[in-house]
Amino acid sequence: MPTLDTTGRTLTGWNPEEPENWSSSIAWRTLAITTFSLMLGFTVWFLPSAIAPRLNEIGFALSKNQLYWLTSMPGLSCGLLRLIYMFLPATIGTRKMIGISSLLYLLPMLGWFSAVQNPSTSYGVLLGLAFTCGVGAATFSGYMPSTGFFFPKRLSGTALGLQGGLGNIGAGIIQLAAPFLMSTSLFGLTWVERHSAGAPMVVNATVFFLPWSVLAALLAFIYLKDVPVKANVKEQLDIFGNIDTWLMTVLYIMTFGIFSGFAAQTALIINNNYGAASALADAGLTGLPKGASYAFLGTFIGSLLRFAWGPLCDRFGGAIWTFVSAIGMAATLGFCGWQLTMVDSVGDFKVFMAGLLAMFFFAGVGNAATFKQMPMIMPKRQAGGAIGFTAAVASLGPFLVGVALAAMPASTFFFACAAYCALCAVICWIRYARPNAKRPG
């Protein structure tokens, strides 16, 4: 093994499992810059879900199903683009991947900035712009495997939990910040005349993060380095011959797919079942909740739990926590589905919301746990590719959840998700979590 050399853009002699050939300062600096960029990426990914519930207030005339589809498109494109990003860490390296990706975030932001200034913008254009937002979270399938190259296995749960959790918080940040940005001028500027008195200034939410993305790109190009892990695309396809790649994908669809799907659709679920677009509103009830005011809560809870649970996963292993997550999600999703079958008053909303937030809690635990499992049960390079692939498939969550909610009653879909989580609990227990399991992790 050559001596560690950190002077060039590519590290030589790098081996995180050997203290003398590893630099903690480089590893943690890489994690910080990469996580900053990832957080901005998730704000881009959830941009449509943050502004779609407000579009009709500024002059658009979109139906419930059109809004569901609009918030679904970033999930579809993200899933497709993650299939590309999963190969980038071992082909172009960390530095270029982070720097170029941070600059790509600018494109959907500028596109939405232009589109929302004109209420006559066609629905097709809005769908196309929503599709471009998928690049924001597609980076996850490259960033997370890249981080795995920089840390020893004993710290993998903590490092990946921090990056995944703080990165996911970007989705909550845009959902939390958007209502504020839409209600006030940005730095004293008003970009466009309001459609009507009191209408939100949606353009503010589309451009606020532009300078931060430029900063992330600069930090990446200046401070990041690459590790000597190289493989062509063909060499990386061996992950598909490992059964654990497929089983962990099933489990990650549960923890992240359901988490991201319901997080993206929370505002519309509330509006359509308890809020201004619901039957309760038709009955003339007052005090109806606005979905946009609550949308960020689930995202924040799930994201915070993701990195807070990382150290616990390092201590006790990920498998047992994935099993706990599956049981908890099955129970809470079933409870929420039951609540939606008996919506009689605005007061029912609080009980439903408590169940939904509990689901996000267990999803956050599961997100941390599954990413601890993969580096433990698979070879290091395979683990990176498997993380990228499972993340690609699970990122279809917002798309699939949006399509399902547009096609069936919300209660039916909640029950279906509860059944899927129960199946995942069985798989996790038999393969990974029970005493003397074949692949404990």
N, C-alpha and C positions, 0 to 999 in steps of 0.2 A: 504494500500500500504506500503510494507516494506521500511525502510530507504535505500537510495542509498549506496551501498558498491562496491567499485571499486578495492578492493585488490586482488581478485581472478581472475582466467582466465575467469570466467563467471560473468558478472555484475549482481548484484541483486538489486531489487527495481528500475530498469531502466525504465523511461517513458519520452521520449523527449518532450511530450506535457506539462509536469510539470517542470518548471525551477529548483525546488529543487531536482528533481529526474533525472536530466540530467547533463552531463558534456560536455561542448563545446570542451574542449581540447581533450578529448577522441574521440569525434565525428570527429573533423577535422583531428586528427592524423590518424584515421582509413581511412578517405577519402584520405589522401595523399598517404599512403602506398598502398591502394587498387588501386588507380588511376595509380600509378607508375607501378604496376604489369599489369594492364589492358593495358597501353600504350605499354608495351613490348609484350603483347599478340597480339595486332593488328599488330605489326611489323611481327610477325610470320604468322598471317593470310594472309597478303599481300606479303609475301616473294615470292610466285610463280609469282604474277603479276609484281613484280619488276625485276625478273631475267629472266622470260620466253622470253621477247622480245630480250634478248641478247644471248640466248642459241645457236642459229644458228651461231653466230659469234665465238663461241668457239668449233665448230666442230659438233654440232648436226644438224640433217636434219629433221626439223619438219614442217609440213604444217600449213597453216593459221588455219584450223579447229582444228588441234591437239593443237595448242597454245591456242585457245579459250577454249578448254576443259581443258587444264592444269590449266588455271587461274580460271576455274569454280569450280574445285573440292573442294577447301577450303570452298566455300559457301555451298556445299552440306553437307559436314561433320560437319560444324559449326551448321547448322540448326538441324541436328540430335543430336549432343552433347548438344546443348542448352536445348533440351527437358529433359535432365538429370540434367543439371546445375540448372535449375529453381527450383528444389526441394532441393538443397544442403544447402542453407542458414538456413533453418528451421530444417535440419536433422543433419548435421555434424558441423554447426557453421562457423563463419567467419574466424577464425584463421587457422583452418586446410584447409579450402577451398582455401584461398589465398596462403598459403605456398606450398601446394602440387601442385596447378596449376602452380605456378611459376617454379617449377622443371620440370613439364611436357613440358614446352616450349623448354627445351633442346633437346628433342628427334627429332623433325622435323629439328631443326637447324643442328644437327650432321648428320642426314640422308642426307640432301641436301649437306652438306660439302663433304661427301663421293661420292655422285652420280655425281656431276658436274665435278669432276676431271677426269672422264672417258667418253668421247663422245659416247662410245658404250653402255652406260647404256640404258637399254631397255625403251621404252615408257611406258610400264606397270609399271615399277618401279617408273618412274617419276610421273605417275598418283597417285600411292600409296602414295608417299611422299607428293604430293600436298594435298591429302586427310587428312594426319596427321596434316597439318597446320591449319585445322579447329579448333583444340583445343584452338588456340590462342585467337580467338574471342568468342568461346563458353562460356568462363568464364564470358562474359558480362551478361548472363542471371542469373548468380549467384551473381556477384559483385554488380550489380545495385539494386536488391531487398535487398541485405544485407545492402547497404548504406541507403536505406529507413528506416531500423530499427533504425538507429543512429540519424536521424534528425527529428525535428518537421515539420509539414506540411507547416508552414510559410517559411521554408528554403529549402523545398524539391526541388523546381525548380532550385534554385541556386546550391545546392549540386549535384543533378543528372545531371544538365547541365555541371558543371565543370568536373565531372567524365566521363560522356559520351563524351564530347567534347575533353578533353585532352586525353582520352583513344583512341578515333578515330584518333587523331593526329599521333599515332603510325603508322598507315597505310601510312600517308604522309611522316613520317620520313624515313621509309624504301624505299619509292619511291624516295625521295630526296637524301638520303645518298647512295643508291645502285650505281648510276652512278659514284659517287666519289670513293666509296670503290672499285669499279671494275677497276678504272683507275690508282690506286696507290697501292704500297705495304702497308700492314697493320703493323704498328709499326716497319717498316723496314724489315718485313719478306715477303717473297714470298712463298706461300704455295705450288704452283705447277707451272710447266713450262707452258707457254702460248701455245695454240694450234698453233697460228701464230702471227707474229709481229703485235702489236696493239690490239690483242684480249683482251677482258676484263677479269680481275681476279675475276670471279664470286664467288669463294670460300670465298673471303673476306666479301662479303655481307651476307654469311650464318653463320658466326661465331662471328661477331663483337659484337652481343648482348648477347652472352653466359654469360659472367661474370655479367652483369647487372641482368640477370634472377636469378642467384644464390644469388645476393645481395637482390633482392626482396623477395626471399624465407626466407632468414635470418631475414629480418625486420619483416616479417609477424609472424614468429614463436616466435620472441622475444617480440614484442610490441603490437600485436593485442589481442583483447579480444572478447568474444562472448556475445550476448544479450540473455536474457531469453525468446526467442520466439522459441518454439518447436512445430512441427507438423509432423505427419507421412505423407507419400505420399497420402494415401487415403483421409485424411482430407484436403489436398491441392487441390484435384480435384474439389472442389466446385466452382472454378473459371469458369468452363465451363458451369455452369448454369446461369451465368451472361451475358446478351446480350452485355454489354459494353466490355467484354473481346474480343468478336468477332469483334465488330465495331472498337475498338481501334487497333486490329490486322490489319484490312483492311487499316486504316489510317497509321499505322506504316510501313506497306509494301510500302506505297507511299513514306514516308519520308526517312526511312532508307534502305529499300530494293532497291529502285531505286538509292538512293545515293551510297550505297556500291557496287551495281552491276556495275554502270557506272564508279565508281572510280577504280574498279579492272580492267575494260576493256578499260580505256581511252587510254592507250598507243597503244593497238592493233587497236582500232577504228581509231586513227590518222594514224597509219602506213598503214592500209588497205584502207583508203579512201583518204588520202592526202600525205602519205609518201612513203617510198621506196618499199612497197608492193602493191601500188595502181596503177590504170590505168594511173595516171599522170606520174609515173615513167616509165611506158612502153612507154609513148609518148616522153620520153627523156627530160622532164622538169627538171631544176635544182632548187636548193634552197628548196628542199622538207623537211618538218619538221620531226624530230625524235620523236616518241611518248614518249619515255622514258624521254625526256627532259621536257615534260609538264604534265606528269601523276600525279605528286604530287600536282599540283595547286588546282584541284577540291577537293581533300581530305582535304587539309589545309583550304580552304575556308569554306567547310561544317563543319569541326570540330571546327574551331574557332568561327563560328556563333553559333554553338550548345551551347557552354558555355557562350559566350558573351550575348546571348539572354535569358539565364536563369533568371537573375534579372527582365527583362521586363515581362517575363511570370509570375513571382511571383507578379508583380504589377498589370498587366492587365488581368491575366488569360491565360491559354494555348489555349483554344478553338478558340479564335479569330485569334491567330497567326497560328494555324494549318490551318484554313480556308484561310488566306493570303498565306500561303505556298502552298496550293493546287492550288490556282488560278495562282500563279507565276510559279509553276512547269509545269502546263498544258500549259501555254503560251510559256515558254522557250523551252520545249521539242518539241512542235509543230513547233516552229521556227527552231530548229536544224534539225528536219526531213525535213522541206522544203529546208533548205540549202543543205542537202545531195542529194536532187533530181537534183541539178543544179551545180555540181562540175565541173568547167571548167578550173580553174587555181589554182596555189598554193596560190594566193592572197585570194581565197575564204576561206582558212583555218582560217584566223584571225576573220572573221565574225562568222564562225561556233564556234570557240573556245570561243568567247565572249558570245554567247548564252549558251554554255555548262557551263561556269563558273557562269553565272547568275542562271542557274538551280541548281547548287551546293549551291549557296547562299540561295535560297529559301528552299532547302532541309535541310540546317543547321538550319534555323529558325524553320522548322517543327519538326526536331528531338528534339529540346529543348522544343517545345510546347507540343508535345504528352506525353513526360515524366512528364511534369507538370500536365497534365490532369489526368493521372491514379491515383496518390495518392489522388487527390481531389474528384474524383467521385466514388471511391471504398473503402471498408474497408481496414485498413492498411495491414493485412496479405494477403487479396485477391489482393491488389494492387501489392504486391511483386511478387506473383505468376503470375499475369497478365502481369507484366513487363517482367518476364522471358519468358512466352509463346509467347507474341507478338514479342519479340526480337528473339526468336528461329525461328519463321516463316519468319520474315523479313530478317534474315541473309542468307536465301537461295538466296538473290538478286544476288550475284556474279555468282552463279551457273545458275540461270534461265536466267539472262542477257546474259551470255556467250553462253548458249545453243541456245537462241533465235537468237543471232547475227550469230551463225554458220548455222542457218537454214533458215534465211530470210534476205533480204536487210536491211541494217542498218536504212534507212529512214523509212521503214515500221514499224520497231520496235519502233522507236522514236514516230511515230504517235500513235501507240497503247498505249504507256506509257502516252502520253498526254491525251488520252481519259480516261484512268484509273484515272488520277489525277483530271480530271473534275468531274468524278463520286464521288470521295472522297470529293471534295468541297461541293457537294450537301448533302452527308451524314453528314459531319461535321456541315454544316449550320443548317440543320433541327434538329439534335439531340443535338448539343452542343453549337453552336455559336450564333444563332439568339436570339433576345430579348425573354425572357420567355421560353428559351429552356428547355426541360425536364431534362437534366443532364448538366447544365453549369459547366465548369471546367477550 
